[in-house]
Amino acid sequence: MTMKVPLETVERKLATALVVDDHPLFCDALTMTLKAVCGLQRTDTADCLAAAIKRLEEGAMPDVVVLDLNLPDVDGMDGLVRLKAAAGATPVIVVSSLADNRVISAALRAGAAGFVPKHSHRDVFRAAFDQLREGRTFTPEGFSAEGDAISGNRRDEAVARLSLLTKQQARILQLICEGMLNKQIAFDLSIAETTVKAHVTAIMRKLGVQSRTQAVLIARNVSFDSLMFGEE
């Protein structure tokens, strides 16, 4: 299934990729598959979100980022939101074993350029990258956004709001979720406490909340547990 964009979209060059996955064997197999069937010339890897973001910040910007959602330093869609902020205009395609309709929908709302289940055959990866080159968003066969309905709508809205945050704001929200105060965040990020306060104000405005507690609740609303098991 694909989502169409205007026909005048220029074909996107996809020659290099950064694969973010913490399972060495799958990571190796995926990089070989991408080179063999998707036309990639070079692939780099990262085994956690922090390593991937550091690589992007250091200027090693690939043509596409391939992300596993379930990483050791990631909580739900938080990782995708933060990676998108670091990647800028570079498309991020999700390859994950968590292929529930609600997870796919949330990933797309967070800005993923496509979603491929990990168990997919090579032809599916080829199709996904062909669509990506054409500026289209790839979703797997059988996906239906309508299946999310009611409870999923709130999660999708939360993900959409989180995707509005800048890279620095996403990092600050993560630290808030860890229980840090503004002073501690300022020290950790080597910025002024007044700068942290300004970011917190902007975060709450973008999330449409009035307090830090409400911001934390929204961030936690996109965790895998609630997406997979329908917790409220």
DRENFIBA-421349 format. One line per field, with one value per atom (N, C-alpha, C): atom name; x, y, z; residue number from 1. Coordinates in steps of 0.05 Angstrom, whole numbers, always signed. Example, Ala and Ser with C-alpha at 12.3 -4.5 7.8 and 13.67 -1.06 7.14 Angstrom:
# residues 2
atom	(N | CA | C | N | CA | C)
px	(+264 | +246 | +264 | +257 | +273 | +258)
py	(-114 | -90 | -66 | -45 | -21 | +1)
pz	(+156 | +156 | +156 | +142 | +143 | +157)
n	(1 | 1 | 1 | 2 | 2 | 2)
***
This chain:
# residues 232
atom	(N | CA | C | N | CA | C | N | CA | C | N | CA | C | N | CA | C | N | CA | C | N | CA | C | N | CA | C | N | CA | C | N | CA | C | N | CA | C | N | CA | C | N | CA | C | N | CA | C | N | CA | C | N | CA | C | N | CA | C | N | CA | C | N | CA | C | N | CA | C | N | CA | C | N | CA | C | N | CA | C | N | CA | C | N | CA | C | N | CA | C | N | CA | C | N | CA | C | N | CA | C | N | CA | C | N | CA | C | N | CA | C | N | CA | C | N | CA | C | N | CA | C | N | CA | C | N | CA | C | N | CA | C | N | CA | C | N | CA | C | N | CA | C | N | CA | C | N | CA | C | N | CA | C | N | CA | C | N | CA | C | N | CA | C | N | CA | C | N | CA | C | N | CA | C | N | CA | C | N | CA | C | N | CA | C | N | CA | C | N | CA | C | N | CA | C | N | CA | C | N | CA | C | N | CA | C | N | CA | C | N | CA | C | N | CA | C | N | CA | C | N | CA | C | N | CA | C | N | CA | C | N | CA | C | N | CA | C | N | CA | C | N | CA | C | N | CA | C | N | CA | C | N | CA | C | N | CA | C | N | CA | C | N | CA | C | N | CA | C | N | CA | C | N | CA | C | N | CA | C | N | CA | C | N | CA | C | N | CA | C | N | CA | C | N | CA | C | N | CA | C | N | CA | C | N | CA | C | N | CA | C | N | CA | C | N | CA | C | N | CA | C | N | CA | C | N | CA | C | N | CA | C | N | CA | C | N | CA | C | N | CA | C | N | CA | C | N | CA | C | N | CA | C | N | CA | C | N | CA | C | N | CA | C | N | CA | C | N | CA | C | N | CA | C | N | CA | C | N | CA | C | N | CA | C | N | CA | C | N | CA | C | N | CA | C | N | CA | C | N | CA | C | N | CA | C | N | CA | C | N | CA | C | N | CA | C | N | CA | C | N | CA | C | N | CA | C | N | CA | C | N | CA | C | N | CA | C | N | CA | C | N | CA | C | N | CA | C | N | CA | C | N | CA | C | N | CA | C | N | CA | C | N | CA | C | N | CA | C | N | CA | C | N | CA | C | N | CA | C | N | CA | C | N | CA | C | N | CA | C | N | CA | C | N | CA | C | N | CA | C | N | CA | C | N | CA | C | N | CA | C | N | CA | C | N | CA | C | N | CA | C | N | CA | C | N | CA | C | N | CA | C | N | CA | C | N | CA | C | N | CA | C | N | CA | C | N | CA | C | N | CA | C | N | CA | C | N | CA | C | N | CA | C | N | CA | C | N | CA | C | N | CA | C | N | CA | C | N | CA | C | N | CA | C | N | CA | C | N | CA | C | N | CA | C | N | CA | C | N | CA | C | N | CA | C | N | CA | C | N | CA | C | N | CA | C | N | CA | C | N | CA | C | N | CA | C | N | CA | C | N | CA | C | N | CA | C | N | CA | C | N | CA | C | N | CA | C | N | CA | C | N | CA | C | N | CA | C | N | CA | C | N | CA | C | N | CA | C | N | CA | C | N | CA | C | N | CA | C | N | CA | C | N | CA | C | N | CA | C | N | CA | C | N | CA | C | N | CA | C | N | CA | C | N | CA | C | N | CA | C | N | CA | C | N | CA | C | N | CA | C | N | CA | C | N | CA | C | N | CA | C | N | CA | C | N | CA | C | N | CA | C | N | CA | C | N | CA | C | N | CA | C | N | CA | C | N | CA | C | N | CA | C | N | CA | C | N | CA | C | N | CA | C | N | CA | C | N | CA | C | N | CA | C | N | CA | C | N | CA | C | N | CA | C | N | CA | C | N | CA | C | N | CA | C | N | CA | C | N | CA | C)
px	(+17 | +0 | +18 | +11 | +27 | +9 | +22 | +8 | +19 | +3 | +13 | +19 | +38 | +46 | +44 | +45 | +43 | +63 | +54 | +71 | +96 | +97 | +121 | +144 | +140 | +161 | +185 | +209 | +234 | +243 | +253 | +262 | +285 | +284 | +303 | +326 | +351 | +374 | +378 | +381 | +385 | +409 | +433 | +457 | +471 | +466 | +478 | +457 | +462 | +443 | +457 | +443 | +451 | +430 | +439 | +421 | +424 | +402 | +402 | +387 | +403 | +391 | +411 | +402 | +420 | +424 | +414 | +418 | +438 | +463 | +485 | +478 | +467 | +462 | +441 | +419 | +399 | +410 | +425 | +437 | +454 | +471 | +488 | +471 | +451 | +433 | +418 | +409 | +394 | +412 | +436 | +454 | +461 | +464 | +469 | +445 | +421 | +397 | +393 | +398 | +395 | +414 | +439 | +458 | +451 | +441 | +435 | +410 | +389 | +363 | +353 | +365 | +355 | +373 | +396 | +413 | +431 | +434 | +451 | +480 | +497 | +525 | +541 | +531 | +546 | +526 | +531 | +514 | +531 | +524 | +537 | +517 | +527 | +509 | +513 | +492 | +493 | +476 | +486 | +471 | +453 | +451 | +432 | +426 | +405 | +396 | +418 | +430 | +450 | +473 | +482 | +504 | +495 | +470 | +460 | +458 | +447 | +444 | +472 | +491 | +518 | +530 | +526 | +537 | +525 | +499 | +486 | +495 | +498 | +507 | +536 | +551 | +579 | +581 | +559 | +559 | +557 | +556 | +555 | +526 | +515 | +487 | +483 | +470 | +465 | +441 | +435 | +411 | +386 | +388 | +365 | +374 | +357 | +362 | +342 | +352 | +334 | +334 | +311 | +309 | +293 | +304 | +289 | +277 | +251 | +238 | +247 | +252 | +257 | +287 | +298 | +327 | +330 | +354 | +358 | +355 | +360 | +359 | +335 | +314 | +290 | +265 | +246 | +221 | +199 | +188 | +167 | +175 | +157 | +161 | +181 | +189 | +208 | +233 | +243 | +267 | +264 | +241 | +236 | +234 | +220 | +217 | +244 | +261 | +287 | +306 | +304 | +321 | +312 | +286 | +276 | +286 | +287 | +297 | +326 | +342 | +370 | +375 | +358 | +362 | +353 | +336 | +327 | +310 | +319 | +304 | +309 | +329 | +335 | +313 | +302 | +279 | +288 | +270 | +274 | +253 | +262 | +243 | +246 | +224 | +224 | +223 | +241 | +240 | +238 | +215 | +210 | +194 | +198 | +181 | +154 | +152 | +127 | +110 | +94 | +80 | +50 | +42 | +13 | +4 | -21 | -31 | -27 | -31 | -29 | +0 | +19 | +47 | +55 | +46 | +52 | +41 | +16 | +3 | +17 | +25 | +39 | +66 | +80 | +106 | +103 | +83 | +78 | +71 | +55 | +48 | +72 | +92 | +116 | +136 | +129 | +146 | +161 | +156 | +170 | +163 | +183 | +178 | +167 | +166 | +155 | +158 | +146 | +147 | +148 | +169 | +172 | +175 | +157 | +160 | +186 | +199 | +224 | +223 | +200 | +198 | +194 | +193 | +187 | +208 | +198 | +216 | +231 | +252 | +269 | +253 | +233 | +217 | +203 | +196 | +182 | +201 | +226 | +246 | +251 | +253 | +257 | +234 | +210 | +186 | +186 | +194 | +194 | +213 | +237 | +257 | +250 | +237 | +228 | +208 | +190 | +170 | +183 | +202 | +216 | +230 | +243 | +256 | +237 | +212 | +192 | +178 | +187 | +175 | +149 | +144 | +120 | +125 | +105 | +107 | +98 | +116 | +110 | +98 | +76 | +64 | +60 | +62 | +60 | +32 | +31 | +5 | -11 | -37 | -55 | -57 | -41 | -43 | -68 | -81 | -105 | -106 | -103 | -103 | -130 | -151 | -178 | -180 | -162 | -162 | -154 | -142 | -133 | -156 | -174 | -198 | -193 | -213 | -215 | -189 | -180 | -158 | -132 | -130 | -106 | -105 | -127 | -127 | -112 | -116 | -103 | -72 | -64 | -36 | -24 | -39 | -29 | -26 | -45 | -44 | -20 | -14 | +9 | +35 | +37 | +61 | +64 | +42 | +43 | +53 | +43 | +52 | +82 | +90 | +118 | +137 | +127 | +143 | +148 | +134 | +138 | +162 | +172 | +194 | +220 | +237 | +264 | +281 | +304 | +322 | +329 | +334 | +341 | +317 | +294 | +269 | +263 | +267 | +262 | +281 | +306 | +325 | +317 | +308 | +300 | +276 | +257 | +233 | +241 | +260 | +269 | +281 | +296 | +308 | +286 | +266 | +243 | +230 | +227 | +214 | +231 | +257 | +275 | +275 | +259 | +256 | +275 | +290 | +309 | +295 | +307 | +298 | +312 | +302 | +314 | +344 | +351 | +379 | +396 | +386 | +401 | +403 | +382 | +382 | +402 | +402 | +421 | +450 | +456 | +483 | +489 | +470 | +474 | +479 | +465 | +467 | +486 | +498 | +517 | +504 | +480 | +466 | +456 | +447 | +437 | +410 | +405 | +379 | +356 | +361 | +340 | +333 | +354 | +349 | +332 | +337 | +321 | +292 | +288 | +261 | +246 | +261 | +248 | +241 | +258 | +252 | +228 | +227 | +205 | +178 | +179 | +155 | +146 | +166 | +160 | +149 | +161 | +152 | +123 | +116 | +88 | +69 | +78 | +61 | +56 | +77 | +74 | +57 | +59 | +44 | +16 | +10 | -16 | -23 | -2 | -6 | +1 | -6 | -1 | +20 | +30 | +49 | +69 | +91 | +111 | +100 | +83 | +71 | +54 | +39 | +22 | +40 | +63 | +81 | +93 | +100 | +110 | +89 | +64 | +43 | +39 | +42 | +39 | +62 | +87 | +110 | +107 | +97 | +94 | +71 | +53 | +29 | +37 | +61 | +70 | +88 | +88 | +105 | +95 | +112 | +104 | +83 | +84 | +65 | +36 | +32 | +5 | -3 | +16 | +10 | +2 | +16 | +11 | -12 | -16 | -36 | -60 | -61 | -84 | -88 | -67 | -71 | -78 | -93 | -102 | -87)
py	(-24 | +0 | +25 | +45 | +70 | +94 | +116 | +141 | +159 | +169 | +184 | +213 | +224 | +252 | +263 | +290 | +302 | +290 | +288 | +275 | +290 | +316 | +332 | +327 | +310 | +304 | +293 | +305 | +296 | +270 | +251 | +226 | +230 | +216 | +219 | +200 | +210 | +193 | +177 | +151 | +134 | +116 | +126 | +110 | +102 | +117 | +111 | +109 | +93 | +89 | +85 | +94 | +88 | +69 | +45 | +25 | +25 | +30 | +32 | +8 | -11 | -36 | -49 | -59 | -69 | -99 | -113 | -141 | -146 | -153 | -155 | -172 | -196 | -214 | -202 | -191 | -180 | -155 | -139 | -115 | -122 | -143 | -152 | -161 | -177 | -188 | -166 | -146 | -124 | -107 | -101 | -85 | -99 | -126 | -141 | -141 | -143 | -142 | -115 | -93 | -67 | -62 | -72 | -69 | -86 | -110 | -129 | -122 | -113 | -110 | -81 | -63 | -36 | -15 | -24 | -6 | +12 | +5 | +22 | +15 | +35 | +31 | +29 | +42 | +41 | +42 | +26 | +26 | +27 | +45 | +47 | +37 | +30 | +19 | +33 | +32 | +42 | +23 | +16 | -3 | +9 | +36 | +49 | +76 | +89 | +115 | +136 | +135 | +156 | +156 | +132 | +130 | +140 | +134 | +144 | +174 | +186 | +215 | +228 | +217 | +228 | +228 | +206 | +205 | +226 | +229 | +249 | +277 | +283 | +309 | +315 | +294 | +298 | +302 | +302 | +308 | +285 | +261 | +237 | +232 | +250 | +248 | +230 | +207 | +189 | +198 | +183 | +189 | +180 | +159 | +148 | +136 | +137 | +123 | +101 | +77 | +54 | +48 | +50 | +49 | +26 | +12 | -8 | +8 | +5 | +20 | +10 | -16 | -27 | -28 | -5 | -2 | +0 | -7 | -7 | +21 | +42 | +69 | +85 | +71 | +83 | +75 | +94 | +88 | +95 | +74 | +78 | +94 | +113 | +129 | +152 | +155 | +176 | +175 | +151 | +148 | +158 | +152 | +161 | +192 | +203 | +232 | +246 | +236 | +248 | +244 | +220 | +215 | +232 | +236 | +254 | +282 | +291 | +318 | +321 | +300 | +300 | +297 | +281 | +275 | +297 | +315 | +337 | +327 | +334 | +327 | +298 | +285 | +258 | +239 | +223 | +205 | +183 | +176 | +154 | +132 | +108 | +86 | +66 | +58 | +40 | +11 | -6 | -35 | -47 | -59 | -68 | -93 | -109 | -132 | -125 | -100 | -90 | -79 | -96 | -88 | -86 | -81 | -76 | -51 | -50 | -27 | -1 | -3 | +22 | +32 | +13 | +21 | +33 | +21 | +31 | +59 | +63 | +89 | +110 | +103 | +122 | +129 | +110 | +115 | +134 | +130 | +148 | +176 | +178 | +204 | +219 | +203 | +215 | +223 | +217 | +226 | +205 | +180 | +158 | +159 | +155 | +155 | +128 | +109 | +83 | +63 | +40 | +20 | -7 | -23 | -50 | -69 | -89 | -109 | -125 | -132 | -146 | -172 | -185 | -212 | -211 | -187 | -184 | -197 | -205 | -216 | -194 | -201 | -182 | -164 | -175 | -159 | -136 | -140 | -119 | -96 | -102 | -81 | -66 | -81 | -68 | -49 | -58 | -41 | -17 | -20 | +2 | +24 | +16 | +35 | +47 | +32 | +43 | +66 | +61 | +81 | +105 | +100 | +122 | +140 | +128 | +143 | +161 | +153 | +168 | +188 | +190 | +209 | +200 | +174 | +162 | +149 | +146 | +133 | +104 | +86 | +57 | +46 | +31 | +16 | -13 | -32 | -60 | -69 | -90 | -102 | -109 | -101 | -107 | -85 | -64 | -42 | -26 | -19 | -3 | +18 | +43 | +64 | +65 | +56 | +57 | +39 | +19 | +1 | +14 | +37 | +51 | +62 | +75 | +88 | +101 | +103 | +115 | +118 | +97 | +100 | +107 | +96 | +101 | +131 | +144 | +172 | +189 | +184 | +200 | +196 | +171 | +166 | +179 | +177 | +190 | +220 | +232 | +261 | +267 | +250 | +254 | +253 | +233 | +230 | +254 | +263 | +286 | +311 | +315 | +338 | +335 | +312 | +307 | +312 | +306 | +310 | +339 | +357 | +386 | +396 | +381 | +390 | +390 | +410 | +410 | +389 | +384 | +364 | +370 | +396 | +404 | +401 | +408 | +406 | +377 | +359 | +331 | +320 | +329 | +320 | +330 | +354 | +366 | +351 | +345 | +330 | +303 | +290 | +264 | +266 | +288 | +292 | +298 | +313 | +318 | +292 | +274 | +248 | +232 | +237 | +223 | +236 | +257 | +270 | +292 | +302 | +323 | +350 | +367 | +395 | +412 | +437 | +455 | +459 | +462 | +467 | +443 | +419 | +395 | +392 | +399 | +397 | +417 | +441 | +461 | +452 | +439 | +429 | +406 | +388 | +365 | +373 | +394 | +402 | +426 | +435 | +458 | +483 | +489 | +513 | +528 | +553 | +569 | +559 | +562 | +553 | +569 | +595 | +610 | +599 | +588 | +576 | +551 | +535 | +511 | +519 | +540 | +549 | +558 | +571 | +579 | +555 | +535 | +511 | +496 | +495 | +481 | +495 | +521 | +536 | +530 | +529 | +522 | +494 | +475 | +447 | +445 | +458 | +457 | +469 | +491 | +504 | +485 | +472 | +454 | +429 | +420 | +397 | +404 | +430 | +438 | +432 | +434 | +428 | +452 | +450 | +472 | +466 | +441 | +434 | +413 | +411 | +391 | +362 | +358 | +332 | +323 | +342 | +336 | +329 | +344 | +339 | +310 | +302 | +275 | +254 | +259 | +240 | +236 | +258 | +256 | +240 | +245 | +231 | +201 | +194 | +166 | +153 | +169 | +158 | +144 | +148 | +135 | +112 | +101 | +78 | +53 | +33 | +9 | -6 | -6 | -21 | -12 | +15 | +25 | +21 | +22 | +18 | -11 | -29 | -58 | -70 | -60 | -73 | -55 | -31 | -14 | -3 | +1 | +12 | +41 | +51 | +79 | +95)
pz	(+0 | +0 | +0 | -15 | -16 | -14 | -5 | -4 | -26 | -44 | -67 | -60 | -74 | -72 | -100 | -103 | -129 | -149 | -174 | -194 | -200 | -194 | -201 | -181 | -161 | -141 | -155 | -149 | -161 | -149 | -166 | -155 | -136 | -113 | -92 | -96 | -93 | -95 | -68 | -70 | -47 | -52 | -45 | -49 | -23 | -2 | +24 | +46 | +66 | +87 | +114 | +135 | +163 | +174 | +182 | +193 | +223 | +237 | +267 | +278 | +288 | +299 | +318 | +341 | +361 | +359 | +339 | +335 | +313 | +319 | +299 | +275 | +280 | +258 | +239 | +250 | +233 | +218 | +233 | +221 | +197 | +200 | +178 | +154 | +161 | +139 | +125 | +140 | +128 | +110 | +119 | +103 | +76 | +78 | +53 | +35 | +46 | +31 | +17 | +32 | +21 | -3 | +0 | -22 | -46 | -40 | -62 | -78 | -64 | -78 | -79 | -64 | -62 | -75 | -87 | -101 | -84 | -58 | -41 | -46 | -45 | -50 | -24 | -3 | +22 | +46 | +66 | +90 | +115 | +133 | +159 | +180 | +203 | +224 | +251 | +267 | +295 | +311 | +335 | +352 | +373 | +373 | +391 | +380 | +392 | +382 | +387 | +410 | +417 | +397 | +389 | +369 | +342 | +335 | +309 | +308 | +329 | +330 | +331 | +345 | +346 | +318 | +304 | +277 | +258 | +261 | +244 | +251 | +277 | +286 | +278 | +274 | +266 | +235 | +222 | +193 | +174 | +185 | +168 | +159 | +142 | +135 | +111 | +115 | +92 | +76 | +55 | +38 | +51 | +69 | +83 | +109 | +129 | +155 | +158 | +165 | +169 | +199 | +212 | +241 | +252 | +271 | +287 | +311 | +316 | +337 | +365 | +367 | +394 | +400 | +409 | +415 | +446 | +456 | +485 | +498 | +483 | +494 | +484 | +477 | +465 | +481 | +484 | +497 | +477 | +463 | +444 | +420 | +411 | +388 | +394 | +418 | +426 | +409 | +403 | +388 | +359 | +347 | +319 | +319 | +338 | +339 | +341 | +359 | +363 | +339 | +327 | +303 | +280 | +276 | +255 | +259 | +284 | +289 | +282 | +286 | +280 | +250 | +237 | +209 | +190 | +200 | +183 | +159 | +135 | +111 | +102 | +114 | +107 | +115 | +97 | +104 | +123 | +141 | +159 | +154 | +147 | +142 | +165 | +176 | +199 | +190 | +201 | +197 | +224 | +230 | +258 | +259 | +280 | +285 | +297 | +306 | +318 | +295 | +282 | +257 | +261 | +286 | +292 | +277 | +268 | +254 | +269 | +295 | +311 | +313 | +314 | +314 | +287 | +265 | +239 | +236 | +243 | +241 | +258 | +282 | +299 | +287 | +275 | +263 | +240 | +224 | +201 | +210 | +231 | +242 | +254 | +263 | +274 | +253 | +228 | +206 | +191 | +197 | +182 | +152 | +135 | +106 | +96 | +114 | +107 | +130 | +127 | +148 | +135 | +142 | +131 | +155 | +157 | +179 | +175 | +197 | +196 | +181 | +182 | +170 | +140 | +128 | +100 | +81 | +58 | +37 | +24 | +9 | -5 | -23 | -37 | -56 | -42 | -17 | -2 | +3 | +10 | +15 | -11 | -34 | -60 | -66 | -62 | -67 | -49 | -24 | -6 | -15 | -23 | -31 | -59 | -76 | -101 | -96 | -78 | -71 | -57 | -41 | -27 | -47 | -67 | -88 | -103 | -105 | -119 | -101 | -76 | -58 | -46 | -46 | -34 | -8 | +8 | +34 | +32 | +40 | +37 | +63 | +60 | +82 | +73 | +92 | +84 | +76 | +61 | +53 | +77 | +77 | +99 | +119 | +116 | +135 | +131 | +152 | +150 | +173 | +166 | +186 | +201 | +188 | +200 | +225 | +227 | +249 | +275 | +274 | +299 | +314 | +300 | +311 | +338 | +354 | +380 | +396 | +410 | +428 | +412 | +388 | +372 | +363 | +360 | +352 | +371 | +397 | +417 | +417 | +412 | +410 | +385 | +363 | +338 | +342 | +356 | +361 | +379 | +398 | +416 | +400 | +382 | +365 | +347 | +335 | +317 | +332 | +356 | +371 | +379 | +386 | +393 | +369 | +345 | +322 | +315 | +328 | +324 | +339 | +358 | +375 | +359 | +366 | +354 | +368 | +357 | +369 | +398 | +404 | +431 | +449 | +440 | +456 | +462 | +442 | +446 | +467 | +467 | +487 | +515 | +516 | +542 | +553 | +536 | +544 | +555 | +542 | +552 | +580 | +585 | +611 | +632 | +623 | +642 | +649 | +630 | +635 | +654 | +655 | +674 | +701 | +704 | +731 | +736 | +717 | +721 | +724 | +741 | +744 | +723 | +720 | +700 | +705 | +730 | +737 | +729 | +733 | +726 | +696 | +682 | +653 | +641 | +652 | +643 | +646 | +669 | +674 | +654 | +650 | +633 | +604 | +595 | +567 | +563 | +585 | +584 | +572 | +581 | +572 | +596 | +592 | +615 | +624 | +650 | +661 | +648 | +642 | +628 | +601 | +588 | +561 | +564 | +585 | +591 | +595 | +611 | +617 | +592 | +574 | +548 | +532 | +531 | +516 | +528 | +555 | +568 | +562 | +561 | +554 | +525 | +507 | +479 | +477 | +492 | +492 | +500 | +522 | +531 | +512 | +499 | +478 | +455 | +445 | +422 | +429 | +454 | +463 | +471 | +474 | +482 | +511 | +529 | +557 | +574 | +600 | +619 | +640 | +641 | +661 | +651 | +666 | +659 | +662 | +682 | +686 | +662 | +651 | +628 | +604 | +601 | +579 | +581 | +606 | +610 | +603 | +611 | +605 | +575 | +560 | +531 | +519 | +529 | +520 | +525 | +549 | +556 | +542 | +531 | +517 | +491 | +482 | +457 | +462 | +486 | +492 | +478 | +474 | +460 | +476 | +502 | +518 | +512 | +512 | +507 | +479 | +460 | +432 | +426 | +439 | +433 | +449 | +472 | +489 | +496 | +485 | +488 | +516 | +531 | +558 | +555 | +574 | +573 | +595)
n	(1 | 1 | 1 | 2 | 2 | 2 | 3 | 3 | 3 | 4 | 4 | 4 | 5 | 5 | 5 | 6 | 6 | 6 | 7 | 7 | 7 | 8 | 8 | 8 | 9 | 9 | 9 | 10 | 10 | 10 | 11 | 11 | 11 | 12 | 12 | 12 | 13 | 13 | 13 | 14 | 14 | 14 | 15 | 15 | 15 | 16 | 16 | 16 | 17 | 17 | 17 | 18 | 18 | 18 | 19 | 19 | 19 | 20 | 20 | 20 | 21 | 21 | 21 | 22 | 22 | 22 | 23 | 23 | 23 | 24 | 24 | 24 | 25 | 25 | 25 | 26 | 26 | 26 | 27 | 27 | 27 | 28 | 28 | 28 | 29 | 29 | 29 | 30 | 30 | 30 | 31 | 31 | 31 | 32 | 32 | 32 | 33 | 33 | 33 | 34 | 34 | 34 | 35 | 35 | 35 | 36 | 36 | 36 | 37 | 37 | 37 | 38 | 38 | 38 | 39 | 39 | 39 | 40 | 40 | 40 | 41 | 41 | 41 | 42 | 42 | 42 | 43 | 43 | 43 | 44 | 44 | 44 | 45 | 45 | 45 | 46 | 46 | 46 | 47 | 47 | 47 | 48 | 48 | 48 | 49 | 49 | 49 | 50 | 50 | 50 | 51 | 51 | 51 | 52 | 52 | 52 | 53 | 53 | 53 | 54 | 54 | 54 | 55 | 55 | 55 | 56 | 56 | 56 | 57 | 57 | 57 | 58 | 58 | 58 | 59 | 59 | 59 | 60 | 60 | 60 | 61 | 61 | 61 | 62 | 62 | 62 | 63 | 63 | 63 | 64 | 64 | 64 | 65 | 65 | 65 | 66 | 66 | 66 | 67 | 67 | 67 | 68 | 68 | 68 | 69 | 69 | 69 | 70 | 70 | 70 | 71 | 71 | 71 | 72 | 72 | 72 | 73 | 73 | 73 | 74 | 74 | 74 | 75 | 75 | 75 | 76 | 76 | 76 | 77 | 77 | 77 | 78 | 78 | 78 | 79 | 79 | 79 | 80 | 80 | 80 | 81 | 81 | 81 | 82 | 82 | 82 | 83 | 83 | 83 | 84 | 84 | 84 | 85 | 85 | 85 | 86 | 86 | 86 | 87 | 87 | 87 | 88 | 88 | 88 | 89 | 89 | 89 | 90 | 90 | 90 | 91 | 91 | 91 | 92 | 92 | 92 | 93 | 93 | 93 | 94 | 94 | 94 | 95 | 95 | 95 | 96 | 96 | 96 | 97 | 97 | 97 | 98 | 98 | 98 | 99 | 99 | 99 | 100 | 100 | 100 | 101 | 101 | 101 | 102 | 102 | 102 | 103 | 103 | 103 | 104 | 104 | 104 | 105 | 105 | 105 | 106 | 106 | 106 | 107 | 107 | 107 | 108 | 108 | 108 | 109 | 109 | 109 | 110 | 110 | 110 | 111 | 111 | 111 | 112 | 112 | 112 | 113 | 113 | 113 | 114 | 114 | 114 | 115 | 115 | 115 | 116 | 116 | 116 | 117 | 117 | 117 | 118 | 118 | 118 | 119 | 119 | 119 | 120 | 120 | 120 | 121 | 121 | 121 | 122 | 122 | 122 | 123 | 123 | 123 | 124 | 124 | 124 | 125 | 125 | 125 | 126 | 126 | 126 | 127 | 127 | 127 | 128 | 128 | 128 | 129 | 129 | 129 | 130 | 130 | 130 | 131 | 131 | 131 | 132 | 132 | 132 | 133 | 133 | 133 | 134 | 134 | 134 | 135 | 135 | 135 | 136 | 136 | 136 | 137 | 137 | 137 | 138 | 138 | 138 | 139 | 139 | 139 | 140 | 140 | 140 | 141 | 141 | 141 | 142 | 142 | 142 | 143 | 143 | 143 | 144 | 144 | 144 | 145 | 145 | 145 | 146 | 146 | 146 | 147 | 147 | 147 | 148 | 148 | 148 | 149 | 149 | 149 | 150 | 150 | 150 | 151 | 151 | 151 | 152 | 152 | 152 | 153 | 153 | 153 | 154 | 154 | 154 | 155 | 155 | 155 | 156 | 156 | 156 | 157 | 157 | 157 | 158 | 158 | 158 | 159 | 159 | 159 | 160 | 160 | 160 | 161 | 161 | 161 | 162 | 162 | 162 | 163 | 163 | 163 | 164 | 164 | 164 | 165 | 165 | 165 | 166 | 166 | 166 | 167 | 167 | 167 | 168 | 168 | 168 | 169 | 169 | 169 | 170 | 170 | 170 | 171 | 171 | 171 | 172 | 172 | 172 | 173 | 173 | 173 | 174 | 174 | 174 | 175 | 175 | 175 | 176 | 176 | 176 | 177 | 177 | 177 | 178 | 178 | 178 | 179 | 179 | 179 | 180 | 180 | 180 | 181 | 181 | 181 | 182 | 182 | 182 | 183 | 183 | 183 | 184 | 184 | 184 | 185 | 185 | 185 | 186 | 186 | 186 | 187 | 187 | 187 | 188 | 188 | 188 | 189 | 189 | 189 | 190 | 190 | 190 | 191 | 191 | 191 | 192 | 192 | 192 | 193 | 193 | 193 | 194 | 194 | 194 | 195 | 195 | 195 | 196 | 196 | 196 | 197 | 197 | 197 | 198 | 198 | 198 | 199 | 199 | 199 | 200 | 200 | 200 | 201 | 201 | 201 | 202 | 202 | 202 | 203 | 203 | 203 | 204 | 204 | 204 | 205 | 205 | 205 | 206 | 206 | 206 | 207 | 207 | 207 | 208 | 208 | 208 | 209 | 209 | 209 | 210 | 210 | 210 | 211 | 211 | 211 | 212 | 212 | 212 | 213 | 213 | 213 | 214 | 214 | 214 | 215 | 215 | 215 | 216 | 216 | 216 | 217 | 217 | 217 | 218 | 218 | 218 | 219 | 219 | 219 | 220 | 220 | 220 | 221 | 221 | 221 | 222 | 222 | 222 | 223 | 223 | 223 | 224 | 224 | 224 | 225 | 225 | 225 | 226 | 226 | 226 | 227 | 227 | 227 | 228 | 228 | 228 | 229 | 229 | 229 | 230 | 230 | 230 | 231 | 231 | 231 | 232 | 232 | 232)
***
